[in-house]
Amino acid sequence: MTESRSDGTMWHFSQSVHADEAQGHFSELLRNVASTVDELGNVQVYDMTFKHEITTDDEYLTVTIYYDKIDAPNLSVIRTDRFRTEPNT
């Protein structure tokens, strides 16, 4: 099966874990997301969003990754300097 997409679009996936009183769910979610990104192969990650969703039945932590497939030999993550602060001199 050949995967295709329109120009100007990108791939994405979301993963969630149950959020309850126990500690460690956010770390578990990030490990799961990192593992999935590794399994995707050669991708370029453009954005990552996080949300804490409360429904009538439960609470969930969700991460969504937006990425594109590339032919480079290694995973490439886009980095920006917009959040960098200069040290005080």
C-alpha positions in Angstrom: 0.0 0.0 0.0 1.3 3.4 -0.9 0.7 6.3 1.4 0.0 9.6 -0.2 -1.0 13.1 0.8 -1.8 16.4 -0.8 0.8 19.1 -1.1 0.7 21.5 1.9 -0.4 18.8 4.3 1.5 16.8 6.9 1.1 13.6 8.8 0.0 13.5 12.5 -0.8 11.1 15.2 -2.1 11.4 18.8 -1.5 9.3 21.8 -3.3 9.4 25.2 -2.9 8.0 28.7 -5.4 7.9 31.5 -4.8 10.8 34.0 -5.6 9.9 37.6 -4.0 10.6 41.0 -1.0 8.3 40.4 2.3 10.0 39.3 4.2 9.2 36.2 1.5 9.3 33.5 3.0 12.2 31.7 6.4 10.6 31.6 4.8 7.4 30.3 3.0 9.3 27.6 6.2 11.0 26.4 8.1 7.7 26.4 5.3 6.2 24.3 5.3 9.1 21.8 9.1 8.9 21.5 8.9 5.2 20.8 6.3 5.8 18.1 8.4 8.6 16.5 11.3 6.1 16.4 9.1 3.5 14.7 8.1 5.9 12.0 11.6 6.0 10.6 12.9 9.1 8.9 10.6 11.9 9.8 10.8 15.6 10.4 8.8 16.8 13.4 7.2 20.2 13.0 5.0 20.6 16.1 3.9 18.8 19.2 0.8 19.8 21.2 -0.4 18.7 24.6 -3.8 18.7 26.2 -5.4 17.6 29.4 -8.9 16.5 28.5 -11.7 16.0 31.1 -14.7 14.1 29.9 -17.8 13.1 31.8 -16.3 9.7 32.3 -12.6 10.3 32.8 -9.5 12.4 32.4 -6.8 11.9 29.7 -3.4 13.4 28.8 -2.9 13.6 25.0 0.0 14.5 22.8 -0.3 15.1 19.1 2.8 15.1 16.8 2.8 16.8 13.4 5.5 15.4 11.1 6.5 14.8 7.5 8.4 11.8 6.1 11.9 12.5 4.8 14.6 10.6 3.1 17.4 11.7 5.4 19.3 9.0 7.3 18.4 10.3 10.8 15.4 11.8 12.6 15.5 15.6 12.2 13.6 17.8 14.6 12.9 21.4 13.7 14.3 23.8 16.4 13.4 27.4 16.8 15.1 30.1 18.8 11.9 32.0 19.5 11.9 30.8 23.2 15.6 31.3 23.8 16.5 33.9 26.3 19.8 35.6 26.4 21.8 35.4 29.7 22.1 38.5 31.8 25.5 40.1 31.5 
